[in-house]
């Protein structure tokens, strides 16, 4: 594999934006790729995948290269050796010795937090909450995330979409345990496809696709998605409801709901009413009104680190403690919106029991006269997809 200086400079520039300017990796990569429309598909893939590799293995590569904090060329040099790309004879790599790098890499494999490239505090937290299972889940979090589509069944069947994509030489797998999912055999920019523009699918991890069905919605129901964000699960709920009934999609950020409106138009969804949460009054007005309530709450995002590897370096213990307080606040205050006899799903994309089942148990302990646990489900990264938790709760009075 031949490295080109202009593409390597783009990678180094991207790493500087992520680690020095504290920007989000996906936004940085998007901006870099937009800056040069002449780059071909192979060049764009090299930039995106190399940045993500180095972000994912940042601590390991830094220890191996013994680089200064802002010496991203050295990290790129380690990547060249690690990926068998070959180390070019460039001035930027003059201090790197391939044999020394390989020897240091091997020597560091015995220390988990360095081998798996994770901050000390996060490794300690994972071990504390997960015990001996942490090794397996942590290793899985460093795998590259799969690209999974959710078929929009309002417009097309899974079989028909798979047939259309196959005709365009886009190979997919239809996993039986995820009825609306198609798994891409090869990573590619699927957003340029006409099928996406026509609203025939969304990109949504397979584990995430189990959350909307867990709520047991039916056509004609009144459903509230109280932490809707950009609306991936809202749109799935609409498809499961066959576009019948009403979904109130709520969020504290209006711009996220604006994005949902665009996605809903593309998907042909007409039963969603976006509503910004302006204060506690917004929640109070909806008391006892919903047949179903989805609480896909803010969380650490630990379950989706394979998709967002820069989160490892941006997360903090203080943030997780704050988000746990917010989760409990949402459980205590938002559940008033569901009618007696109605169902609530509490879900996160975290692995931590302290954000998941322990939050639900704490809530039920306080409200055992009014709510009961019906079911709960864990999707672990070691199963091949992102990590999720979901609990089905019934309001009994």
N, C-alpha and C positions, 0 to 999 in steps of 0.2 A: 504493500500500500504506500502510495507516494503522498507526502504532506506538502501542502502549498502554503507559502508564507502569508498570503492575504487571508486565507481561511483560518490559519493558526492565530493571526493577530485578532481576528473576530472572536475566537474562543477566549483569548486572554482578556480582551476588552469586556466580554460578557462576564467572566469570573470576577473581574474588578468591580463591575456594577453590582454583582450579587453579594460579594464578601466585604467590600469596602463601602459601597454606597447603600448596602442593605436593601437592595431591590429584590422582588420576587423573580425566581428563575424563569418561570413560564412567560412573564411579561418581558423580561430582558431578551429572551430568545426570539420572541415575536417581533420585538423592535429591531433586532439585528437583521433578521431575515427580511423584514420589510425595507430595510435600508439599501439592499442591493437586489432588485428584482431580476438581475441577469444571472444570478447563481442558479445552477441547475438542481434537480432533485437530489443528486448524490452529494453535492456541496452542502446543501441545506441540511441533509440528514447528518453529514459529518459534524457540522457546527452544533446542531441540537443534541445529538447523542454524545458527543465528546464533552460538551458543557455538563450535561446531566451525569455522565460517568464521573467527572472530576468533582462535581458537587457531592455526589453520593459517597465517594471514597476520599473526601477531602482530608480527614484526619489521618488516615492511613498513608496517603500519598505525601502529606506534609511531613510526617514522621520519617518516611522512607527517604525523601529528598533532602530533609533537614533545611527546608527552604524558609526564608523570612516570610512574615505574614503577607506581604504584597508581591511576592515573587511567583507569579502565576505561570511564568515560562517554565520554571523548574517542575511545577506540577504537571504541565503539559508534557514535559520530557519523560516523567515517570509514567504518564498515561501511554506514551509511545512504546515504552518497554513492556509495560503491563499488558497492552493489547496486541503485542507483536507487530506493531505498525512499522517498526524500524526507527532508529533515532537519527534524524538528519544531521549533517555536519554543519550546523548553524552556530553562530556566535552565541545565541541565547542558551545553547545547551552545552557550552564548552566545559562547565564545571561538573557535568554528570558523567559518571562512569557506570556502564551497564552492569558489570559484574558486582560492583559495590551495591548498586541499587537492588539487584536480585538477592544478594546476601542479606541486606537489611530487611527486605520484604519477607524473606523466609523466617528470619529471627523474630519478627514481630507477630507471627501467626499464632503464637501461644497465648497472647493477651487479648481476650475477647473484645474489650472496648476499642482497642486499636484495630484488630483484625476486622471487626464489623463496622468500624469507623463511626463511632457514636460518642457524644459527650459523656463524661464520667457520671454526672448526675442522672442522666437519662438511663444509663445502663444500671445504675443502682436502683432507680425507681422501678424499672422493668423487672429486675430480679426480685425486688421486695414484693411486687404485686403478682408476679407470674411464677416465681419459683423456678424449678428446673425446666419448665416449658419455655422459658424466656429465650434460651439458646436457639431453639427451633424457629420461633416466631421472628426473632431478630434477624436471623439469616434470611428468612423469607422476605423481610422488609427491604432487603438489599437487592432483590431480584428486580428486573425491569418489568414495569407494569404492562399487562396485556391491553390491547385496544379492543373494547367490547362495544357493540352497537345494541341499542334497544329499538326493536322494530316498532314503528307506530301502527298499531293494529287498527286504528281508525281509518287508515288509508291502504294498508297492504298486509298480507300474511307473511309470516317468517319465511315460508317455503318460496313464495313468489319473489321476495326481496333477495333471498339467497340466489335464486335463479338469475335475476337481473344482474347482480354483482358478478356472478360466475361468468356470464356472457361478456363482461368487461375484464375478465381475467383477474378478478379480486376473489381469492379463495377464502372461504369462511367455514367455521365449524358451528353447528347448532347444538350446544350442550343441553341434554334432556332435563337437567335439574333447574335450568333457567329458561322458561318457556318463551320469553320474548327476546332472548339474546342471540346475537351472532358474534362469534369471536374471529377477528381477523387473523389469518395465517401469517401475515407479514405487515409490519408497521408501515403506514403511509399516511399522507394528508388526505383524509377521507372527506374533509369539508368542501373540497373543490368539486365533488361529484354532484351530478344533477339530482340524484336520489335524495341527497341531503337538502339541497335547495328546495326540492319539492315536499320536504317534510316527511319523508318516508321513514326516517330513523333519527335518533339522537345518539350521541356517544355517552354511555353510562356504564360504569363497572357492573359486573354481574352480581356481586354481593349487594350493591345498592339497589338492584332491580328486585330484590326480595322484600324490600321495606313496604312499598305501596300495597302489594297483595296481602301482606301481614295484617293490614288494617281491615280486611274483609269488607271492602266497600261494595255497594250494589248500585245499579243505575237508578236515578231518581232521588238518591240520598242528598242530605245537606252535609257537606264535609268542610272542615277547616284545616288548612295546612298553615300552622301558626308561625313556622320559621322557614318560609318558602324559599328565600334566597332567589337564585336564578331560575328555579322552578323545575328542575329535572324530575323530581318525584311528583310534583303537582301535575305535570303533563302525563306521567304514568298513571296517576289516579284518574285523570280525565279519560284516558283510553280504557281503563278497567271499568269505568262507569258508562262507557259507550257514548260519551259526550252528553249524558242525560243527568238531570239534577243540578246541583250547584256546588262549586268549590270556592270558598273564600280563601284566597292566598294572601297571607300576611307576612310582613317583615318590617323591621325598624328602618331599613334603608330603601328609600323610594327608587333609587337607580337600579336596584336589583329587580324590583317589580317591573320596571320599564323593560328590562331585558326579557323577563318572563312574557310580557305582552307580545314582543317580537317573535319569540319562540312559539307562543300559542297560535299566532296568526299563521306561521309557517306550517305548524302541525295540524291546522284545521280544527282547533279546539275552541269551542264557543261557550263553555259553561264555567269559565273562571272569572271571578271578580277580585282584582287586586285591591288590597287595602293596607295602607301604611299604618303601623302602630305608632301613634303620636303620643299616647300616654296610657295610664292604666284604665282610663275611661273607654278607650277603644275595645279593651278586653271586656270590661263590665257590660257594655251594650250588647255583647254576644253571649251572655250567661245563659246556660241551659238551652242552647239553640242548635247544637250540632249532633248529628247521628254518629259521626266519626270525627276524631281529632288526631292529627299527626303533629308530633313534637319532635322534629328532627333538629335537635338542639345544638348550639355552638359547642365545640369540644376541642381537645388538644389536636385532633387530626392524626393521632399516632397510627391509626389503621391504614392511612393512605400515604405513608411516607415513601413507599416504592414509586408512587405517582408524583409526589412533591418532596423530593429528597432534601431540598434546602430547608424544609421545616425542622429538620434535626438541629440545625444551627441557629434557627430563629426562635424556637421554643424556649421557655424557661419554666422552672418550678413555680415561680410566682404567678405566671400566666395560667398555669394549670389550676392552681388554687383559686384564682379569681373566676375561672370559667366553671369550676365546680359549684361555686356559690350561685352563679347565674343559672346553671342547670337546675338547682334546687328551687330557685326563685320561679323559674318557668313552670316546673312541675306543680308547685304550690298554687300559683296564681292563674295559669292558663287552663288548667283542667276544669275550672268552673264553666268553661264554654260548652262542654259536652253534656248532653241530656242524661238523666238517670236511665240506665239500661244501655247507654251508648258505650262505644269503645274508644280507647286512646292507645296510640303507639308512641312510645318514647324510644328514640333511636339516636345513635352516635356513630361516627366513623373513628372511634377510639377503641383501643384494646384494654384499657385500664379498668379493672373491676371497680375502682373508686369513682369512675365516671359513669359506670354502667349499672350492673346489678345492685351495687351498694347504694347508689342514688335512688333507685326504684324502691329498695327495701326501706330506706330512711323515710321516703315519702309515704309508703304504705303503713309504716309504723305510726305515723302521725295521723293518717286519714283512713285507718282500717275500718271505720264505721261506714265510709262512703265508697271506697275503692278496693278492688281485689285483683291480684295477678292471675291472668289466664294462661299466659305462655311467654316464653322468652327464647331467643335464638342468638347464637354467636356465629359469625363468619370469620375465620382466622386466616391470616395471610399465608400460612403454611398449606392452606387448601388451594392456593394458586391465584387468588384474587385479592382485592383489598379487604381490610378488616372492618367489620361492622358488628354492632350490637342492636337488638331490638327487643322491646318488652311490650306485650299486649295486656292492657289494663282495662278492666270493666268498671264503670261507675254503677254502683248498686243502689244508691239513693241520693 
